[in-house]
Amino acid sequence: MLKVTLKKSAIGYDKRQKATVKALGLGKIGSCAVHFESDCIKGMIRKVGHLVEVETLSDPVEVKQ
């Protein structure tokens, strides 16, 4: 599991990078999202790596809705 946190605003960057941040489930600076580790998610993180911070979570996280 990967915890992705938005650390820098996407303002001033390419619209594709803004769309990638939104697709990761991030909105405001400081917002977090938890994703399963997959090739697709890793590619998205690589594209906006300069805007986000990534943590690897060892325990599975339950998402309450």
MMTF fields as JSON, N, C-alpha, C and O atoms, coordinates in Angstrom:
{
  "mmtfVersion": "1.0.0",
  "mmtfProducer": "UNKNOWN",
  "numBonds": 259,
  "numAtoms": 260,
  "numGroups": 65,
  "numChains": 1,
  "numModels": 1,
  "chainsPerModel": [1],
  "groupsPerChain": [65],
  "chainIdList": ["A"],
  "bondAtomList": [4, 2, 8, 6, 12, 10, 16, 14, 20, 18, 24, 22, 28, 26, 32, 30, 36, 34, 40, 38, 44, 42, 48, 46, 52, 50, 56, 54, 60, 58, 64, 62, 68, 66, 72, 70, 76, 74, 80, 78, 84, 82, 88, 86, 92, 90, 96, 94, 100, 98, 104, 102, 108, 106, 112, 110, 116, 114, 120, 118, 124, 122, 128, 126, 132, 130, 136, 134, 140, 138, 144, 142, 148, 146, 152, 150, 156, 154, 160, 158, 164, 162, 168, 166, 172, 170, 176, 174, 180, 178, 184, 182, 188, 186, 192, 190, 196, 194, 200, 198, 204, 202, 208, 206, 212, 210, 216, 214, 220, 218, 224, 222, 228, 226, 232, 230, 236, 234, 240, 238, 244, 242, 248, 246, 252, 250, 256, 254],
  "bondOrderList": [1, 1, 1, 1, 1, 1, 1, 1, 1, 1, 1, 1, 1, 1, 1, 1, 1, 1, 1, 1, 1, 1, 1, 1, 1, 1, 1, 1, 1, 1, 1, 1, 1, 1, 1, 1, 1, 1, 1, 1, 1, 1, 1, 1, 1, 1, 1, 1, 1, 1, 1, 1, 1, 1, 1, 1, 1, 1, 1, 1, 1, 1, 1, 1],
  "groupList": [{"groupName": "MET", "atomNameList": ["N", "CA", "C", "O"], "elementList": ["N", "C", "C", "O"], "formalChargeList": [0, 0, 0, 0], "bondAtomList": [1, 0, 2, 1, 3, 2], "bondOrderList": [1, 1, 2], "singleLetterCode": "M", "chemCompType": "L-PEPTIDE LINKING"}, {"groupName": "LEU", "atomNameList": ["N", "CA", "C", "O"], "elementList": ["N", "C", "C", "O"], "formalChargeList": [0, 0, 0, 0], "bondAtomList": [1, 0, 2, 1, 3, 2], "bondOrderList": [1, 1, 2], "singleLetterCode": "L", "chemCompType": "L-PEPTIDE LINKING"}, {"groupName": "LYS", "atomNameList": ["N", "CA", "C", "O"], "elementList": ["N", "C", "C", "O"], "formalChargeList": [0, 0, 0, 0], "bondAtomList": [1, 0, 2, 1, 3, 2], "bondOrderList": [1, 1, 2], "singleLetterCode": "K", "chemCompType": "L-PEPTIDE LINKING"}, {"groupName": "VAL", "atomNameList": ["N", "CA", "C", "O"], "elementList": ["N", "C", "C", "O"], "formalChargeList": [0, 0, 0, 0], "bondAtomList": [1, 0, 2, 1, 3, 2], "bondOrderList": [1, 1, 2], "singleLetterCode": "V", "chemCompType": "L-PEPTIDE LINKING"}, {"groupName": "THR", "atomNameList": ["N", "CA", "C", "O"], "elementList": ["N", "C", "C", "O"], "formalChargeList": [0, 0, 0, 0], "bondAtomList": [1, 0, 2, 1, 3, 2], "bondOrderList": [1, 1, 2], "singleLetterCode": "T", "chemCompType": "L-PEPTIDE LINKING"}, {"groupName": "SER", "atomNameList": ["N", "CA", "C", "O"], "elementList": ["N", "C", "C", "O"], "formalChargeList": [0, 0, 0, 0], "bondAtomList": [1, 0, 2, 1, 3, 2], "bondOrderList": [1, 1, 2], "singleLetterCode": "S", "chemCompType": "L-PEPTIDE LINKING"}, {"groupName": "ALA", "atomNameList": ["N", "CA", "C", "O"], "elementList": ["N", "C", "C", "O"], "formalChargeList": [0, 0, 0, 0], "bondAtomList": [1, 0, 2, 1, 3, 2], "bondOrderList": [1, 1, 2], "singleLetterCode": "A", "chemCompType": "L-PEPTIDE LINKING"}, {"groupName": "ILE", "atomNameList": ["N", "CA", "C", "O"], "elementList": ["N", "C", "C", "O"], "formalChargeList": [0, 0, 0, 0], "bondAtomList": [1, 0, 2, 1, 3, 2], "bondOrderList": [1, 1, 2], "singleLetterCode": "I", "chemCompType": "L-PEPTIDE LINKING"}, {"groupName": "GLY", "atomNameList": ["N", "CA", "C", "O"], "elementList": ["N", "C", "C", "O"], "formalChargeList": [0, 0, 0, 0], "bondAtomList": [1, 0, 2, 1, 3, 2], "bondOrderList": [1, 1, 2], "singleLetterCode": "G", "chemCompType": "PEPTIDE LINKING"}, {"groupName": "TYR", "atomNameList": ["N", "CA", "C", "O"], "elementList": ["N", "C", "C", "O"], "formalChargeList": [0, 0, 0, 0], "bondAtomList": [1, 0, 2, 1, 3, 2], "bondOrderList": [1, 1, 2], "singleLetterCode": "Y", "chemCompType": "L-PEPTIDE LINKING"}, {"groupName": "ASP", "atomNameList": ["N", "CA", "C", "O"], "elementList": ["N", "C", "C", "O"], "formalChargeList": [0, 0, 0, 0], "bondAtomList": [1, 0, 2, 1, 3, 2], "bondOrderList": [1, 1, 2], "singleLetterCode": "D", "chemCompType": "L-PEPTIDE LINKING"}, {"groupName": "ARG", "atomNameList": ["N", "CA", "C", "O"], "elementList": ["N", "C", "C", "O"], "formalChargeList": [0, 0, 0, 0], "bondAtomList": [1, 0, 2, 1, 3, 2], "bondOrderList": [1, 1, 2], "singleLetterCode": "R", "chemCompType": "L-PEPTIDE LINKING"}, {"groupName": "GLN", "atomNameList": ["N", "CA", "C", "O"], "elementList": ["N", "C", "C", "O"], "formalChargeList": [0, 0, 0, 0], "bondAtomList": [1, 0, 2, 1, 3, 2], "bondOrderList": [1, 1, 2], "singleLetterCode": "Q", "chemCompType": "L-PEPTIDE LINKING"}, {"groupName": "CYS", "atomNameList": ["N", "CA", "C", "O"], "elementList": ["N", "C", "C", "O"], "formalChargeList": [0, 0, 0, 0], "bondAtomList": [1, 0, 2, 1, 3, 2], "bondOrderList": [1, 1, 2], "singleLetterCode": "C", "chemCompType": "L-PEPTIDE LINKING"}, {"groupName": "HIS", "atomNameList": ["N", "CA", "C", "O"], "elementList": ["N", "C", "C", "O"], "formalChargeList": [0, 0, 0, 0], "bondAtomList": [1, 0, 2, 1, 3, 2], "bondOrderList": [1, 1, 2], "singleLetterCode": "H", "chemCompType": "L-PEPTIDE LINKING"}, {"groupName": "PHE", "atomNameList": ["N", "CA", "C", "O"], "elementList": ["N", "C", "C", "O"], "formalChargeList": [0, 0, 0, 0], "bondAtomList": [1, 0, 2, 1, 3, 2], "bondOrderList": [1, 1, 2], "singleLetterCode": "F", "chemCompType": "L-PEPTIDE LINKING"}, {"groupName": "GLU", "atomNameList": ["N", "CA", "C", "O"], "elementList": ["N", "C", "C", "O"], "formalChargeList": [0, 0, 0, 0], "bondAtomList": [1, 0, 2, 1, 3, 2], "bondOrderList": [1, 1, 2], "singleLetterCode": "E", "chemCompType": "L-PEPTIDE LINKING"}, {"groupName": "PRO", "atomNameList": ["N", "CA", "C", "O"], "elementList": ["N", "C", "C", "O"], "formalChargeList": [0, 0, 0, 0], "bondAtomList": [1, 0, 2, 1, 3, 2], "bondOrderList": [1, 1, 2], "singleLetterCode": "P", "chemCompType": "L-PEPTIDE LINKING"}],
  "groupTypeList": [0, 1, 2, 3, 4, 1, 2, 2, 5, 6, 7, 8, 9, 10, 2, 11, 12, 2, 6, 4, 3, 2, 6, 1, 8, 1, 8, 2, 7, 8, 5, 13, 6, 3, 14, 15, 16, 5, 10, 13, 7, 2, 8, 0, 7, 11, 2, 3, 8, 14, 1, 3, 16, 3, 16, 4, 1, 5, 10, 17, 3, 16, 3, 2, 12],
  "groupIdList": [1, 2, 3, 4, 5, 6, 7, 8, 9, 10, 11, 12, 13, 14, 15, 16, 17, 18, 19, 20, 21, 22, 23, 24, 25, 26, 27, 28, 29, 30, 31, 32, 33, 34, 35, 36, 37, 38, 39, 40, 41, 42, 43, 44, 45, 46, 47, 48, 49, 50, 51, 52, 53, 54, 55, 56, 57, 58, 59, 60, 61, 62, 63, 64, 65],
  "secStructList": [7, 3, 3, 3, 3, 3, 7, 1, 7, 7, 6, 6, 1, 7, 2, 2, 2, 2, 2, 2, 2, 2, 2, 6, 6, 7, 7, 1, 6, 6, 7, 3, 3, 3, 3, 7, 7, 7, 2, 2, 2, 2, 2, 2, 2, 2, 2, 6, 6, 6, 6, 3, 3, 3, 3, 3, 7, 1, 1, 7, 7, 7, 7, 7, 7],
  "xCoordList": [0.84, 0.0, 0.89, 1.927, 0.469, 1.205, 0.328, -0.834, 0.888, 0.203, 0.825, 2.024, 0.014, 0.485, -0.042, -1.243, 0.844, 0.471, 0.892, 2.026, -0.018, 0.293, 1.071, 0.561, 2.295, 3.167, 3.322, 3.705, 3.033, 3.215, 2.036, 1.521, 1.608, 0.478, 0.797, 1.934, -0.228, -0.07, -0.299, -0.243, -0.552, -0.759, 0.532, 1.613, 0.414, 1.57, 2.192, 3.137, 1.672, 2.183, 1.23, 0.106, 1.685, 0.934, -0.422, -0.539, -1.44, -2.781, -2.822, -3.665, -1.923, -1.87, -1.38, -1.83, -0.458, 0.008, -1.075, -1.209, -1.846, -2.972, -4.003, -4.55, -4.263, -5.225, -4.715, -5.508, -3.416, -2.825, -2.962, -3.271, -2.736, -2.901, -4.347, -4.607, -5.274, -6.699, -7.065, -7.844, -6.511, -6.788, -6.233, -6.753, -5.186, -4.652, -5.523, -5.287, -6.521, -7.424, -6.943, -7.343, -6.085, -5.528, -6.13, -6.308, -6.443, -7.038, -6.209, -5.512, -6.292, -5.569, -4.2, -3.953, -3.325, -2.007, -2.207, -2.973, -1.512, -1.637, -2.632, -2.692, -3.415, -4.373, -3.634, -2.592, -4.206, -3.573, -4.531, -5.75, -3.973, -4.741, -3.921, -2.694, -4.617, -3.956, -4.328, -5.505, -3.328, -3.531, -2.782, -1.763, -3.306, -2.573, -1.394, -1.484, -0.303, 0.907, 0.735, 0.729, 0.597, 0.46, 1.301, 1.742, 1.512, 2.313, 1.671, 2.366, 0.348, -0.377, -0.169, 0.141, -0.342, -0.178, 1.278, 1.538, 2.218, 3.636, 3.974, 4.759, 3.396, 3.629, 3.057, 3.667, 1.881, 1.269, 2.125, 2.328, 2.619, 3.465, 4.765, 5.259, 5.319, 6.56, 6.349, 7.248, 5.176, 4.886, 4.797, 5.196, 4.282, 4.124, 4.949, 4.567, 6.06, 6.907, 7.434, 7.733, 7.553, 8.045, 6.978, 7.282, 5.722, 4.622, 4.147, 3.467, 4.497, 3.949, 5.047, 6.22, 4.616, 5.488, 4.83, 3.616, 5.624, 5.092, 5.657, 6.862, 4.758, 5.157, 4.671, 3.594, 5.443, 5.025, 4.451, 5.121, 3.204, 2.552, 2.704, 2.456, 3.117, 3.346, 2.041, 1.85, 1.14, -0.116, -1.211, -1.265, -2.095, -3.246, -4.123, -4.337, -4.618, -5.427, -6.881, -7.19, -7.776, -9.197, -9.7, -9.425, -10.434, -10.991, -12.439, -13.251, -12.761, -14.125, -14.883, -14.39, -16.078, -16.894, -18.199, -19.017],
  "yCoordList": [-1.172, 0.0, 1.242, 1.287, 2.222, 3.478, 4.626, 4.738, 5.466, 6.674, 7.838, 8.093, 8.54, 9.644, 10.949, 11.081, 11.907, 13.197, 14.304, 14.32, 15.225, 16.371, 17.396, 17.908, 17.697, 18.617, 19.964, 20.941, 20.037, 21.273, 21.439, 20.451, 22.649, 22.934, 22.615, 22.757, 22.183, 21.873, 23.104, 23.008, 24.247, 25.485, 25.83, 25.826, 26.124, 26.498, 25.324, 25.502, 24.126, 22.944, 22.54, 23.036, 21.65, 21.158, 20.6, 20.028, 20.762, 20.287, 18.768, 18.256, 18.039, 16.587, 16.23, 15.243, 17.027, 16.793, 17.138, 16.452, 18.182, 18.533, 17.406, 17.056, 16.844, 15.749, 14.5, 13.757, 14.262, 13.115, 13.275, 12.309, 14.483, 14.738, 14.482, 13.869, 14.945, 14.741, 13.26, 12.774, 12.547, 11.115, 10.302, 9.231, 10.802, 10.139, 10.397, 9.818, 11.255, 11.539, 12.659, 12.748, 13.513, 14.611, 15.932, 16.163, 16.797, 18.08, 19.227, 19.906, 19.436, 20.536, 20.072, 18.876, 21.027, 20.71, 20.067, 20.562, 18.967, 18.246, 17.104, 16.3, 17.02, 15.923, 14.623, 14.617, 13.513, 12.203, 11.223, 11.375, 10.231, 9.141, 7.868, 7.893, 6.75, 5.461, 4.616, 4.496, 4.032, 3.227, 1.907, 1.817, 0.885, -0.362, -0.124, 0.67, -0.805, -0.631, -1.384, -2.614, -0.638, -1.239, -0.433, 0.677, -1.004, -0.321, 0.998, 1.984, 1.01, 2.213, 3.343, 4.473, 3.03, 4.03, 4.498, 5.688, 3.574, 3.948, 4.902, 5.831, 4.689, 5.574, 6.958, 7.962, 7.011, 8.302, 9.066, 10.274, 8.348, 8.974, 9.46, 10.531, 8.691, 9.091, 10.373, 11.21, 10.529, 11.705, 12.984, 14.056, 12.871, 14.05, 13.919, 14.451, 13.225, 12.984, 14.238, 14.237, 15.316, 16.578, 17.309, 18.291, 16.837, 17.478, 16.676, 17.214, 15.398, 14.521, 13.881, 13.858, 13.364, 12.589, 11.219, 11.13, 10.159, 8.798, 8.039, 8.056, 7.364, 6.491, 5.093, 4.923, 4.101, 2.717, 2.269, 2.353, 1.794, 1.319, -0.194, -0.909, -0.666, -2.109, -2.851, -3.959, -2.258, -2.927, -2.492, -1.327, -3.43, -3.04, -2.051, -2.209, -1.056, -0.018, -0.217, -0.415, -0.164, -0.243, 1.152, 2.097, 1.279, 2.558, 2.588, 1.765, 3.543, 3.658, 4.664, 5.753, 4.279, 5.187, 5.475, 6.222],
  "zCoordList": [0.0, 0.0, 0.0, 0.663, -0.742, -0.843, -0.353, -0.741, 0.492, 0.943, 0.19, 0.309, -0.581, -1.415, -0.823, -0.587, -0.583, -0.003, -0.955, -1.436, -1.226, -2.086, -1.267, -0.27, -1.676, -0.947, -1.635, -0.991, -2.925, -3.676, -4.62, -5.143, -4.841, -5.706, -7.167, -7.618, -7.886, -9.305, -10.187, -11.413, -9.572, -10.331, -11.074, -10.485, -12.349, -13.149, -13.882, -14.651, -13.652, -14.328, -15.451, -15.535, -16.294, -17.438, -17.005, -15.921, -17.839, -17.484, -17.312, -16.575, -17.981, -17.803, -16.411, -15.829, -15.869, -14.512, -13.5, -12.486, -13.752, -12.883, -12.882, -11.836, -14.058, -14.162, -13.446, -12.867, -13.476, -12.785, -11.279, -10.581, -10.767, -9.333, -8.926, -7.891, -9.732, -9.431, -9.502, -8.682, -10.469, -10.62, -9.456, -9.141, -8.821, -7.627, -6.404, -5.343, -6.542, -5.429, -4.532, -3.371, -5.066, -4.288, -4.742, -5.938, -3.784, -4.124, -3.6, -4.354, -2.282, -1.657, -1.177, -1.025, -0.942, -0.4, 0.969, 1.796, 1.194, 2.448, 2.405, 3.335, 1.334, 1.235, 0.93, 0.275, 1.428, 1.291, 0.635, 0.719, -0.008, -0.585, -0.448, -0.537, -0.23, -0.094, -1.306, -1.648, -1.953, -3.152, -3.025, -2.34, -3.698, -3.819, -4.749, -5.685, -4.493, -5.302, -6.623, -6.651, -7.703, -9.03, -10.018, -9.718, -11.186, -12.204, -12.623, -12.868, -12.705, -13.113, -12.106, -12.483, -10.839, -9.788, -9.712, -9.536, -9.845, -9.818, -10.955, -10.766, -12.128, -13.261, -13.026, -13.396, -12.409, -12.096, -11.082, -11.208, -10.085, -9.063, -9.689, -9.335, -10.608, -11.275, -12.077, -12.156, -12.668, -13.492, -12.652, -13.108, -11.443, -10.584, -9.304, -8.262, -9.377, -8.216, -7.559, -6.365, -8.329, -7.788, -6.979, -6.302, -7.042, -6.325, -5.121, -4.247, -5.066, -4.034, -3.19, -3.56, -2.04, -1.164, -1.009, -0.829, -1.077, -1.043, 0.145, 0.394, 0.882, 1.987, 1.672, 1.101, 2.034, 1.885, 3.229, 4.259, 3.208, 4.423, 4.5, 3.529, 5.672, 5.826, 6.096, 5.596, 6.879, 7.209, 6.252, 5.859, 5.869, 5.051, 5.819, 7.021, 5.139, 5.759, 5.365, 4.19, 6.35, 6.041, 5.737, 6.478, 4.652, 4.263, 4.729, 4.307, 5.605, 6.131, 5.282, 4.985, 4.903, 4.092, 4.76, 4.222]
}
